[in-house]
Amino acid sequence: MLDIKDRPMFPHVFDSSMISSFKSCNRKGAWSYIDHYKPKGESIHLHAGGAFAKGLEVARNEYYLKKTNREDSVAIGMIALMEAYGDFTAPEGSSKTLDRMMGAFEYFNESFPLGDDNFEPLEFHDNKLGIEFSFAEPLDVLHPITQLPILFSGRADMIGHYMDGIYLEDDKTTSSLGASWAKQWELRSQFSAYCWAAKKILKLPIKGVLVRGISILKTKYETLPTITYRADWEIERWKEQTERDIRKLIQSWEEGYYDYNLDYSCNEYGGCQFNLVCKSKHPDTWLESDFERKVWSPLDRKDISVKEWEDSWNHGN
């Protein structure tokens, strides 16, 4: 068993994706976010979704901040989407090609036209608008090495006035929409975290999250907005549970062993990327051949090298 000081550093910052991975399977979470093994190549879903989000962010800034007219704002956002997508080649048969993502962007903005979609970004005293709400707030859990509070990080697409109050807004690309798609957000940790952070930082009476989805298929697009509410007691329960989950992870890290799920999570979302690793008596062989080591940085919202990550936290010193 490795001495604690010789183990990979325990995360200093968590986000909803990290917590979800660990809760799905501790071993999966540890390989992904403590040992930092990621599948080689980039996911089409992450790449296309990131390009779509970039286009929306740019279009909204043009319209609400720079006061550019709606048509030009969407056009400028489209250019940003194209640049973010770049020369990435979508897998054969994928519905998330550049052309389809451009069509989805146009369809989304027709369905939820800037300035005429009943959602108005907040205006803050420092002349900033509620386009992108990012946060990194301390939890009541101390890091096992630094003894500093562990941070919880996240990013909502907007925060503003909608219908009867103040809501966060989040855009989702998906393959299908319907009742089950709308219901899945009711207990989603990601949105409880958004409400917790917004209430804590901005001191605003946040009612919940407006989720606006667009389905991207080979032959058509569809959109669907839905609202998920969060009461104060739900937010407090989320915080308490998240802190309990992280404390359990610290115990696993100190022990040097992470439990396997070996059940339903192995087939979630089309199958866990570590299935072949878990089927092998010698998992290191598969990890070294099929994966590369890079660190997901919740604060930067991008992958960085292991060395960059260790240096940023003065690892080992």
C-alpha positions in Angstrom: 0.0 0.0 0.0 1.3 3.4 -1.0 2.1 5.9 1.7 -0.3 8.8 1.7 2.3 11.3 0.5 3.1 9.0 -2.5 -0.5 8.7 -3.7 -2.0 10.9 -6.4 -3.3 14.1 -4.8 -6.9 14.2 -3.6 -9.0 16.7 -5.6 -9.1 20.2 -4.2 -12.1 21.2 -6.3 -15.2 19.1 -7.1 -18.0 19.7 -9.6 -21.3 17.8 -10.2 -19.8 15.6 -12.9 -17.1 14.4 -10.6 -19.5 13.7 -7.7 -21.8 11.8 -10.1 -18.9 9.7 -11.4 -17.8 8.7 -7.9 -21.4 7.9 -6.8 -21.9 5.8 -9.9 -18.8 3.8 -9.0 -16.0 4.7 -6.7 -13.4 2.9 -8.8 -14.6 4.7 -11.9 -14.4 8.0 -10.2 -10.9 7.3 -8.9 -9.5 6.3 -12.2 -11.0 9.4 -13.8 -10.4 12.1 -11.3 -7.6 10.9 -8.9 -5.5 8.8 -11.3 -6.6 11.1 -14.2 -7.1 8.4 -16.9 -9.2 9.7 -19.8 -10.1 7.8 -23.0 -7.9 8.7 -25.9 -9.6 11.1 -28.3 -12.4 13.6 -27.7 -16.1 12.8 -27.2 -18.3 14.0 -30.0 -21.0 14.9 -27.4 -18.6 17.0 -25.3 -17.0 18.7 -28.3 -20.3 19.5 -30.1 -22.0 20.5 -26.9 -19.1 22.8 -26.1 -19.2 24.5 -29.5 -23.0 25.0 -29.2 -22.6 26.6 -25.8 -19.8 28.9 -27.0 -22.0 30.1 -29.8 -24.9 30.9 -27.4 -22.6 32.7 -25.0 -21.1 34.9 -27.8 -24.6 35.7 -29.3 -26.0 36.6 -25.9 -23.1 38.9 -25.1 -23.4 40.6 -28.5 -27.1 41.2 -28.0 -27.5 42.0 -24.3 -24.1 43.6 -23.6 -22.9 45.1 -26.9 -26.5 46.0 -28.0 -26.0 44.4 -31.4 -29.2 43.7 -33.2 -30.7 40.2 -32.9 -29.9 39.0 -36.5 -26.3 40.0 -36.3 -25.8 38.7 -32.8 -27.0 35.2 -33.9 -24.7 35.4 -37.0 -21.7 36.3 -34.8 -22.6 33.5 -32.4 -22.8 31.1 -35.4 -19.2 32.1 -36.3 -18.1 31.4 -32.8 -19.7 28.0 -32.9 -17.9 27.1 -36.2 -14.6 28.3 -34.8 -15.1 26.2 -31.6 -16.1 23.1 -33.6 -13.0 23.6 -35.8 -11.9 20.7 -38.0 -13.1 18.1 -35.6 -14.4 15.0 -37.5 -17.6 13.5 -36.2 -17.8 9.7 -36.1 -19.6 8.1 -39.0 -23.4 8.2 -38.5 -23.3 10.9 -35.8 -26.0 13.5 -35.9 -23.7 16.1 -34.3 -21.7 17.1 -37.4 -20.8 20.7 -37.9 -23.6 21.3 -40.3 -26.2 19.7 -38.0 -24.9 21.8 -35.0 -25.2 24.9 -37.1 -28.7 24.0 -37.9 -29.5 23.3 -34.3 -28.1 26.7 -33.3 -30.3 28.5 -35.8 -33.4 26.4 -34.7 -32.7 27.1 -31.0 -32.5 30.9 -31.6 -35.7 30.8 -33.6 -37.4 28.9 -30.8 -36.0 31.2 -28.1 -35.4 34.5 -29.8 -33.0 36.9 -28.1 -34.9 39.6 -26.2 -38.2 37.9 -26.9 -38.1 34.6 -25.0 -39.4 35.9 -21.6 -35.9 35.5 -20.1 -34.0 38.7 -19.2 -30.5 38.4 -17.8 -29.9 40.2 -14.5 -28.0 43.5 -14.5 -25.4 43.8 -11.7 -24.0 46.9 -10.1 -20.6 46.4 -11.8 -22.2 46.6 -15.3 -22.0 42.9 -15.7 -24.9 40.8 -17.0 -26.2 37.5 -15.9 -24.8 35.7 -18.9 -22.8 32.8 -17.5 -22.8 32.4 -13.7 -19.6 30.7 -12.6 -18.7 29.9 -9.0 -16.2 28.1 -6.8 -17.4 28.1 -3.2 -15.9 26.4 -0.1 -17.7 23.4 1.5 -17.5 22.5 5.1 -14.9 19.7 4.4 -11.2 20.2 4.7 -8.7 18.8 2.2 -6.8 15.9 3.8 -3.3 17.3 2.9 -3.7 21.1 2.7 -6.4 21.4 5.4 -8.0 24.1 3.3 -11.7 23.9 2.5 -12.6 21.9 -0.5 -14.3 23.9 -3.2 -17.4 23.1 -5.2 -17.4 24.6 -8.7 -20.0 25.0 -11.4 -21.2 27.2 -14.3 -24.8 28.0 -15.3 -25.5 29.5 -18.7 -27.5 32.5 -17.4 -29.3 33.9 -14.4 -32.1 36.3 -14.8 -35.8 37.2 -14.6 -38.3 34.7 -15.9 -42.0 34.5 -15.4 -42.7 35.0 -11.6 -39.1 35.3 -10.3 -35.4 34.9 -10.6 -34.1 31.7 -12.2 -30.9 30.2 -13.4 -30.9 29.0 -17.0 -29.1 26.0 -18.5 -29.1 24.8 -22.1 -28.9 21.1 -22.9 -28.3 19.3 -26.2 -29.8 15.8 -26.4 -31.0 13.1 -28.8 -34.6 13.0 -27.6 -37.0 15.1 -25.6 -40.2 14.3 -23.8 -41.7 13.7 -20.3 -38.8 11.6 -19.1 -36.3 14.1 -20.2 -38.1 16.9 -18.3 -38.5 14.8 -15.1 -34.8 13.8 -14.9 -33.9 17.3 -13.6 -36.1 17.2 -10.5 -33.4 15.8 -8.2 -30.4 16.6 -10.4 -27.4 17.5 -8.1 -26.1 20.0 -10.7 -29.0 22.3 -10.4 -29.2 22.1 -6.6 -25.6 23.2 -6.6 -26.4 26.1 -8.9 -29.2 27.3 -6.6 -27.0 26.9 -3.5 -24.2 29.0 -5.0 -26.4 31.7 -6.4 -28.2 32.1 -3.1 -25.0 32.1 -1.1 -23.0 34.5 -3.4 -25.7 36.8 -4.8 -28.2 36.7 -1.9 -31.0 36.4 -4.4 -34.4 34.6 -4.0 -33.6 32.0 -6.6 -36.7 29.9 -7.4 -35.1 27.2 -9.5 -33.6 26.5 -12.9 -35.1 26.9 -16.4 -33.7 24.1 -18.5 -34.0 24.5 -22.3 -33.3 21.4 -24.3 -32.8 20.9 -28.0 -32.8 17.4 -29.6 -30.4 17.0 -32.5 -31.4 14.2 -34.8 -30.3 13.4 -38.4 -33.5 14.7 -39.9 -35.1 17.1 -37.4 -34.7 19.3 -34.4 -37.1 19.8 -31.4 -36.9 22.1 -28.4 -38.5 21.8 -24.9 -38.3 24.2 -21.9 -38.9 22.9 -18.4 -38.5 24.4 -14.9 -37.2 22.5 -11.9 -37.7 24.2 -8.5 -35.5 24.0 -5.4 -36.8 24.7 -1.9 -34.3 25.8 0.8 -34.5 22.5 2.5 -33.7 20.6 -0.7 -30.6 22.8 -1.2 -29.4 22.2 2.4 -30.0 18.5 1.9 -27.9 18.6 -1.2 -25.0 20.3 0.6 -25.1 17.9 3.5 -25.1 14.9 1.3 -22.4 16.2 -1.0 -20.2 16.9 2.1 -20.9 13.3 3.4 -20.0 11.9 0.0 -16.7 13.8 -0.1 -15.8 12.7 3.4 -16.3 9.1 2.4 -14.1 9.6 -0.6 -11.4 11.0 1.7 -11.6 7.8 3.8 -11.2 5.7 0.6 -8.2 7.8 -0.4 -6.6 7.4 3.0 -7.3 3.7 2.9 -5.9 3.5 -0.7 -8.9 1.4 -2.0 -11.9 2.4 -4.0 -15.0 0.1 -4.2 -16.2 -1.3 -7.5 -19.9 -1.1 -8.3 -19.9 -4.2 -10.6 -23.6 -3.7 -11.4 -26.0 -1.3 -13.2 -23.5 1.5 -13.5 -21.3 -0.6 -15.8 -23.9 -0.2 -18.5 -25.1 3.4 -17.9 -25.2 5.7 -20.9 -24.1 2.9 -23.3 -21.5 1.4 -21.1 -18.7 2.6 -18.8 -15.4 3.5 -20.5 -13.6 1.3 -18.0 -15.5 -1.9 -18.8 -12.6 -3.7 -20.4 -10.3 -2.5 -17.6 -12.6 -4.0 -15.0 -12.8 -7.3 -17.0 -9.0 -7.7 -17.0 -7.0 -9.3 -14.3 -4.3 -6.8 -15.1 -6.1 -3.5 -15.5 -2.9 -1.4 -15.8 -2.3 -3.0 -19.2 -5.6 -1.5 -20.5 -5.2 1.8 -18.8 -1.8 2.4 -20.3 -2.8 1.3 -23.8 -6.3 2.7 -24.2 -6.2 5.9 -22.0 -4.1 9.0 -21.5 -3.5 10.9 -18.4 -4.9 14.4 -18.2 -6.7 16.3 -15.5 -10.2 17.8 -15.7 -9.9 21.2 -14.0 -13.4 22.4 -12.8 -12.1 25.9 -12.3 -10.7 26.2 -15.9 -13.4 24.0 -17.3 -10.8 22.2 -19.5 -8.3 19.4 -19.4 -4.8 20.2 -18.3 -1.6 18.1 -17.9 -0.9 16.3 -14.7 2.2 18.4 -14.2 0.2 21.7 -14.6 -2.3 20.5 -12.1 0.3 19.4 -9.5 2.2 22.6 -9.9 -0.9 24.7 -9.5 -1.4 23.2 -6.0 2.3 23.0 -5.1 1.9 19.2 -5.1 4.4 17.4 -2.8 5.7 20.5 -1.1 
